[in-house]
Amino acid sequence: MRNRRLSAALLAVVTLFAAGCLVGFELPASAADEGVPVTSIDFSKPEHRAIVVQPYPVQFQFEADKFGDTAIVFPGVQGQEAPLSWQRFVWLDLPEPVDTFTISLDQIGYPGKFQSLGVLFGIQDARNYYHIYLTHTDTTHVGRVTNRNNTVLCRPGIANQWTQNAEVYQTFVLTVSRDGNDLVIGAVGNGKPLPIDGCRIPAAGYKAGKIGIGGNSHQSHAFAYKNIVIKQQ
């Protein structure tokens, strides 16, 4: 029951984002009244592209998608040296470390390529962070990377939680909240709770940090992101 209430709250957040948060590092009136920091990122703006940090030599570019919007693209290339060999990412250089939050983002795949999605949080540096990884196989999981070693903290073992779509963008909403000694993971894909929604992982060791985006580093994977909105709790 608690997980369903969490998912309902996430759907309400999706509705809030769709209603039109201000683009830029500003607060919509409703959020400003509550003192809640909201960041809406528009990659067509140079100052927003400037907050994207390359923690290691990862290949990405900003380009117009087929809908005329500027997206950050992770092409299908191999041979990228990454702290975690199978994962590539960038992080967003926000003014303050982020503890608990909700992030909404849109992702699209490319014809003939697999599509995976990664959101990193609590990033201390390129070798130490938490992450949620979504893909078409049953390896979708929440993990903690410590000195480049990934520990799986929650893995439902269910395939096709995130599948390839090169025609339209798919929307993913992640919420990380605290409940006692746990972090509670909320995960909604295209308006519906995913099987990984409601995962609880130990909060011990978790610290506020940067937020990042990415996915699988194999050349068979390619994807792009836009419409990123972060709301701190």
C-alpha positions, 0 to 999 in steps of 0.5 A: 500500500505504501508503494502505491501511495508513493507511485501516486505521488510520483504521478502527481509530480509528473502532472506538475512537471507537464503543467510547465515549470519555468525553464532555467534555474528559477522557481515556479511560483508554487514551488517558490512559495514552498521554498522548494528548489526546482531546476529545469534544464534546457540544453538549447541554452549555453549556460545550461549546457555548461553545467554538464560535467565530463568526469572522464573521457566520455563521448557525448554531444548536444544536437537538435533531435528530429522534433527540433529540440536540443538534446544531449546525445550518447552515441553508440561508440566503443572503447570509452574508458569509464570508472565502471566499465559498462556504464557511461555518464555525465553529471550536472554541476548544480549549485548545491549537493542534492540529498532527496529529490525527484527527477523527471526526464525524457529519453529516446533511442536510435534505430538498430541500437539498444536503449538503456537509462541511468540516473546517478545520485549521491555522486561524491566523485567518478568512482563513488555514487549510487545509481538506478539502471534500466534496460530491456534485460533482467539486470535493471537494478539500484546499485552503489558504486564504491571505488569502482565496484558496483554492489547491487542493492535491489534487483527485481529480476524482471526484464523489459522494464525499459525498452527501445523506442526510436520514434518517440521520447519516453518519460522516466520519473525517479524519486529518492526519499528517506524513511527511517534507515532506508532510502525509498526508490520511486520509479515511474515509466511513461506514467506507470510504476515500474517493477523496481518502484518501491525498492528500499535500500540502506541509507547508511553511507548515503550522502548528498551529492551530484546527480548524473545521467547516462546508460550502458557504455557498449557500442550497441547502446545509443540514446538521448535525453532532454526535458530534465527537471529536478525537484529537491525535497 
